[in-house]
Amino acid sequence: MVRGLLEIRPAVRADEAAIRRLLDRSARPCVRSWWWEEHLGTETFLLTLADGYLVGALLALPDDSPVAWVRLGVLAPEIPAGLWLDATLPHLEAPLRALGARALAWTDVGGWMGEALRTRRFRLLAYLVTLRKDDRFLPPMPSSAPCTVRPAQAEDIPHLVCLDHDAFPSPWWFSAATLEHIRQEAACFLVAERDGLLVGYAEARSANHGAHIGRLAVAPGFQRRGVGSYLLRTVLLRLWQQGVKAVTLNTQVDNVASRRLYERFGFQPVGSRITAWWRALDKTETGR
C-alpha cells in the first residue's frame, strides 16, 4: 500500500544494486532491452520511491530516431501503473525533447501496462510476436549462394547505419553507437556482401534460453533475392556451433514476409503477442 506521495529522482551510480533487487523481486514482466547500467546518471533514467523505498525504475532514450523507447521499465507489484505514469512522465518529457525525441514508445511486456498507457493518450504502434526454434531443421538452399557472409567489422558500422535506416521505419532505427555496442557483445554479428556492397546484416545475442536474434536486415533493393534466408541460415549454423539449442526472435504480427521466412525455417510462435504503444511528446501536456 502506498501511504504517501511518490518521489521521483534521477538514478545515480550508487542505485545499481537497489535497481537489481527491484528487478529480482518484481512479479510483473519488465521491459529490459538495453544496457541500463551505462545510463545511470542520465536525466531520462528516473527512479520512483514510496516512503523512501525504491518501487520503480524507468529509462527512456532515443537512438538516432525521433522516437524514444522505454529501455528499462520495472515497477513493484504494490504500485498502480497509472499512478506511476502520472508521477513519472511529467519529469521525463522535457529531457527527452532536449535529446531530439518527438515521441515516446513503450513495449508492453506481459500486457499489464496497456490500459494505463491507453488512458494516457498512448496509441497502438505495433503488435509483436515472439518466435522460437528448438530443432536443427534448415530448408534447402539454391546451389549458388546469393551473397557472401562474414563477421561484422568496426569499419562496417557507418554503412550498416544507412542500411538499417533504409530497411526499417524510424521508430525501429539503430544508431552507430548501438550497432557497435551490439557488435562487441553479440554471440554472432554477420554482414552480407554482394558485388562489393553491404546488402544485409544479422545479429544474435546470448539469452537465458539460448540466443535471441535481435536484428535481421536486408537492403530494400536486395530483398526477395535470398539474402535474408542465407543470413538466417548462417546465423543459425554459427549459433549451433556455439552449443546454442533454442533461438528466439521478435517480429511484427503484420510483417507477412518476415513471418513466412521464419516459419519456413521452423520458428513457431510462443507466448502472447506484445503490444508496442507510442505517444507524442507535446510541450503543453503532462501526465494524464
C-alpha positions as CSV (number, residue, x, y, z in Angstrom):
1,M,0.0,0.0,0.0
2,V,1.3,3.5,-0.9
3,R,0.9,5.7,2.1
4,G,2.4,9.0,0.8
5,L,3.3,10.7,-2.4
6,L,5.6,9.1,-4.9
7,E,9.1,10.7,-5.1
8,I,10.8,10.9,-8.5
9,R,14.5,11.5,-8.9
10,P,17.3,10.6,-11.4
11,A,19.1,7.3,-11.0
12,V,22.8,7.6,-10.0
13,R,25.6,5.0,-10.0
14,A,25.0,4.1,-6.3
15,D,21.5,3.0,-7.2
16,E,22.6,0.0,-9.3
17,A,22.3,-2.6,-6.5
18,A,18.8,-1.4,-5.5
19,I,17.6,-1.5,-9.1
20,R,18.8,-5.0,-9.4
21,R,16.9,-6.0,-6.3
22,L,13.8,-4.4,-7.6
23,L,14.2,-6.4,-10.9
24,D,14.6,-9.6,-8.9
25,R,11.5,-9.0,-6.7
26,S,9.0,-7.6,-9.2
27,A,6.3,-10.1,-10.1
28,R,5.4,-8.0,-13.2
29,P,7.2,-8.7,-16.5
30,C,9.6,-5.8,-17.2
31,V,11.0,-4.0,-20.2
32,R,14.7,-4.8,-20.1
33,S,16.1,-4.3,-23.6
34,W,19.1,-2.1,-23.1
35,W,22.4,-1.7,-21.2
36,W,20.8,0.3,-18.5
37,E,23.8,0.3,-16.1
38,E,25.7,2.5,-18.6
39,H,23.0,5.2,-18.3
40,L,22.9,5.7,-14.5
41,G,23.1,9.5,-14.1
42,T,21.2,10.2,-17.3
43,E,18.4,12.7,-17.0
44,T,15.9,10.3,-18.6
45,F,16.7,7.5,-16.1
46,L,14.2,8.1,-13.3
47,L,13.6,6.2,-10.1
48,T,10.3,6.2,-8.1
49,L,10.4,6.0,-4.3
50,A,7.5,5.4,-1.9
51,D,8.1,6.0,1.8
52,G,11.8,6.1,1.0
53,Y,11.8,2.7,-0.7
54,L,12.6,2.1,-4.4
55,V,9.4,0.9,-6.2
56,G,10.0,1.8,-9.8
57,A,12.7,2.5,-12.4
58,L,12.2,3.9,-15.9
59,L,14.8,4.6,-18.5
60,A,13.9,6.1,-21.9
61,L,16.2,7.0,-24.7
62,P,16.1,7.9,-28.4
63,D,18.5,6.1,-30.6
64,D,19.2,8.0,-33.8
65,S,15.4,8.3,-34.2
66,P,12.7,10.8,-33.3
67,V,11.1,8.1,-31.2
68,A,12.5,7.4,-27.7
69,W,11.8,3.9,-26.4
70,V,11.5,2.8,-22.8
71,R,14.6,0.7,-22.4
72,L,14.1,-0.3,-18.8
73,G,10.7,-0.3,-17.1
74,V,10.2,-2.1,-13.8
75,L,7.6,-1.5,-11.1
76,A,6.9,-3.0,-7.7
77,P,3.6,-5.0,-7.6
78,E,2.0,-2.8,-4.9
79,I,2.2,0.4,-7.1
80,P,-0.6,1.0,-9.6
81,A,0.7,1.5,-13.1
82,G,-1.4,4.7,-13.7
83,L,-0.1,6.3,-10.5
84,W,3.5,5.6,-11.6
85,L,2.9,7.1,-15.1
86,D,1.3,10.2,-13.7
87,A,4.2,10.8,-11.3
88,T,7.0,10.0,-13.8
89,L,6.0,11.2,-17.3
90,P,6.0,14.9,-16.4
91,H,9.7,14.6,-15.3
92,L,10.6,12.6,-18.4
93,E,9.2,14.5,-21.4
94,A,11.2,17.7,-21.4
95,P,14.6,15.9,-21.1
96,L,13.6,13.6,-24.0
97,R,12.6,16.6,-26.2
98,A,16.0,18.1,-25.4
99,L,17.6,14.9,-26.8
100,G,15.6,15.3,-30.0
101,A,12.8,12.9,-29.3
102,R,9.4,13.7,-30.6
103,A,7.5,10.6,-29.3
104,L,7.8,8.1,-26.5
105,A,7.3,4.4,-27.2
106,W,6.7,1.5,-24.8
107,T,6.7,-2.2,-25.3
108,D,4.1,-3.6,-23.0
109,V,5.7,-6.9,-22.0
110,G,3.2,-9.0,-20.2
111,G,0.2,-6.7,-21.0
112,W,-0.1,-5.1,-17.6
113,M,0.6,-1.6,-18.7
114,G,-1.8,-1.4,-21.7
115,E,-4.8,0.1,-20.0
116,A,-2.8,2.7,-18.1
117,L,-1.0,3.7,-21.3
118,R,-4.2,3.8,-23.4
119,T,-5.9,6.1,-20.9
120,R,-2.9,8.5,-21.0
121,R,-3.1,9.1,-24.7
122,F,-0.7,6.3,-25.9
123,R,-1.7,4.8,-29.2
124,L,-1.1,1.5,-30.8
125,L,2.2,1.4,-32.7
126,A,2.5,-2.4,-33.5
127,Y,1.7,-5.9,-32.4
128,L,4.8,-8.1,-31.9
129,V,5.1,-11.8,-31.8
130,T,7.9,-13.9,-30.3
131,L,9.0,-16.9,-32.4
132,R,11.1,-19.8,-31.2
133,K,13.1,-22.6,-32.8
134,D,14.3,-25.6,-30.9
135,D,15.2,-28.0,-33.7
136,R,18.0,-28.0,-36.2
137,F,16.0,-28.2,-39.4
138,L,17.1,-26.0,-42.3
139,P,15.2,-25.6,-45.5
140,P,17.0,-26.4,-48.8
141,M,19.0,-23.5,-50.4
142,P,19.9,-22.9,-54.0
143,S,23.1,-24.3,-55.2
144,S,24.7,-20.9,-55.6
145,A,24.8,-18.5,-52.6
146,P,23.1,-15.1,-53.2
147,C,25.8,-13.3,-51.2
148,T,28.9,-13.9,-49.1
149,V,28.7,-13.6,-45.3
150,R,31.4,-12.6,-42.9
151,P,31.7,-11.3,-39.3
152,A,31.0,-7.5,-39.0
153,Q,33.9,-5.2,-38.5
154,A,34.1,-1.8,-36.9
155,E,34.5,-0.1,-40.3
156,D,31.2,-1.6,-41.4
157,I,29.2,0.3,-38.9
158,P,28.6,3.6,-40.8
159,H,27.4,1.6,-43.8
160,L,25.1,-0.6,-41.6
161,V,23.5,2.5,-40.1
162,C,22.5,3.6,-43.6
163,L,21.3,0.1,-44.4
164,D,19.3,-0.1,-41.2
165,H,17.6,3.2,-41.8
166,D,16.7,2.2,-45.3
167,A,15.3,-1.2,-44.2
168,F,13.2,-0.1,-41.2
169,P,10.8,2.8,-40.4
170,S,12.2,5.4,-38.0
171,P,10.8,4.0,-34.7
172,W,13.0,1.0,-35.1
173,W,16.3,2.6,-36.2
174,F,19.6,1.7,-34.6
175,S,22.4,4.3,-34.2
176,A,26.1,3.7,-34.9
177,A,26.8,3.6,-31.2
178,T,24.2,0.9,-30.7
179,L,25.4,-1.2,-33.6
180,E,29.0,-1.0,-32.4
181,H,27.9,-2.0,-28.9
182,I,26.0,-5.0,-30.3
183,R,29.0,-5.9,-32.4
184,Q,31.2,-6.1,-29.4
185,E,28.8,-8.1,-27.3
186,A,27.0,-10.2,-29.8
187,A,27.3,-14.0,-29.9
188,C,27.1,-13.6,-33.6
189,F,27.1,-10.5,-35.8
190,L,27.3,-11.1,-39.6
191,V,27.2,-8.9,-42.7
192,A,26.2,-10.0,-46.2
193,E,28.0,-8.7,-49.2
194,R,27.2,-8.8,-52.9
195,D,29.2,-7.3,-55.7
196,G,31.3,-5.4,-53.2
197,L,28.3,-3.9,-51.4
198,L,27.0,-4.5,-47.9
199,V,23.4,-5.7,-48.5
200,G,22.4,-7.1,-45.1
201,Y,23.3,-7.9,-41.6
202,A,22.1,-10.1,-38.7
203,E,23.0,-10.2,-35.0
204,A,22.2,-12.6,-32.2
205,R,22.9,-12.2,-28.5
206,S,23.1,-14.7,-25.7
207,A,19.9,-15.1,-23.7
208,N,18.9,-17.3,-20.7
209,H,17.2,-19.8,-23.0
210,G,20.0,-19.8,-25.6
211,A,20.2,-17.0,-28.1
212,H,18.0,-14.2,-29.4
213,I,18.2,-12.8,-32.9
214,G,17.7,-9.1,-32.4
215,R,18.0,-8.0,-36.0
216,L,17.9,-9.3,-39.5
217,A,18.0,-6.5,-42.1
218,V,18.3,-6.6,-45.9
219,A,18.7,-3.5,-48.1
220,P,15.4,-2.8,-49.9
221,G,17.0,-3.3,-53.3
222,F,18.2,-6.8,-52.4
223,Q,15.1,-8.1,-50.6
224,R,13.4,-11.2,-52.0
225,R,16.7,-12.4,-53.5
226,G,17.6,-15.0,-50.9
227,V,19.9,-12.7,-48.9
228,G,17.7,-12.9,-45.8
229,S,17.4,-16.7,-46.0
230,Y,21.2,-17.1,-46.4
231,L,21.9,-14.7,-43.5
232,L,19.4,-16.5,-41.2
233,R,20.8,-19.9,-42.2
234,T,24.4,-18.8,-41.5
235,V,23.5,-17.2,-38.1
236,L,21.7,-20.4,-37.0
237,L,24.7,-22.6,-38.0
238,R,27.1,-20.3,-36.1
239,L,24.9,-20.4,-33.0
240,W,24.6,-24.2,-33.1
241,Q,28.4,-24.4,-33.4
242,Q,28.5,-22.5,-30.1
243,G,26.2,-25.0,-28.5
244,V,23.0,-23.0,-28.6
245,K,19.9,-25.1,-28.5
246,A,17.0,-22.6,-28.5
247,V,16.8,-19.5,-30.7
248,T,14.1,-16.8,-30.4
249,L,13.3,-13.6,-32.3
250,N,10.6,-11.0,-32.4
251,T,8.8,-9.6,-35.5
252,Q,5.6,-7.6,-36.2
253,V,2.5,-9.6,-36.4
254,D,1.5,-8.0,-39.7
255,N,5.0,-8.4,-41.3
256,V,3.9,-11.2,-43.6
257,A,7.2,-11.6,-45.5
258,S,9.3,-11.9,-42.3
259,R,6.9,-14.4,-40.7
260,R,6.9,-16.6,-43.8
261,L,10.7,-16.6,-43.8
262,Y,10.9,-17.5,-40.1
263,E,8.2,-20.1,-40.3
264,R,10.0,-21.7,-43.3
265,F,12.9,-22.2,-41.0
266,G,10.8,-23.8,-38.4
267,F,10.3,-20.9,-36.0
268,Q,7.0,-21.2,-34.1
269,P,5.0,-18.5,-32.1
270,V,5.3,-18.7,-28.3
271,G,3.5,-16.8,-25.7
272,S,1.1,-13.9,-26.2
273,R,1.6,-11.1,-28.6
274,I,3.2,-8.0,-27.3
275,T,1.8,-4.5,-27.9
276,A,4.0,-1.6,-28.7
277,W,2.5,1.8,-27.8
278,W,3.6,5.4,-28.6
279,R,2.7,8.9,-27.6
280,A,3.8,12.3,-29.0
281,L,5.8,14.4,-26.6
282,D,3.7,17.5,-26.6
283,K,5.2,20.6,-24.8
284,T,1.8,21.6,-23.4
285,E,0.7,18.3,-21.9
286,T,2.0,16.3,-18.9
287,G,0.6,13.4,-17.0
288,R,-2.9,12.3,-17.8
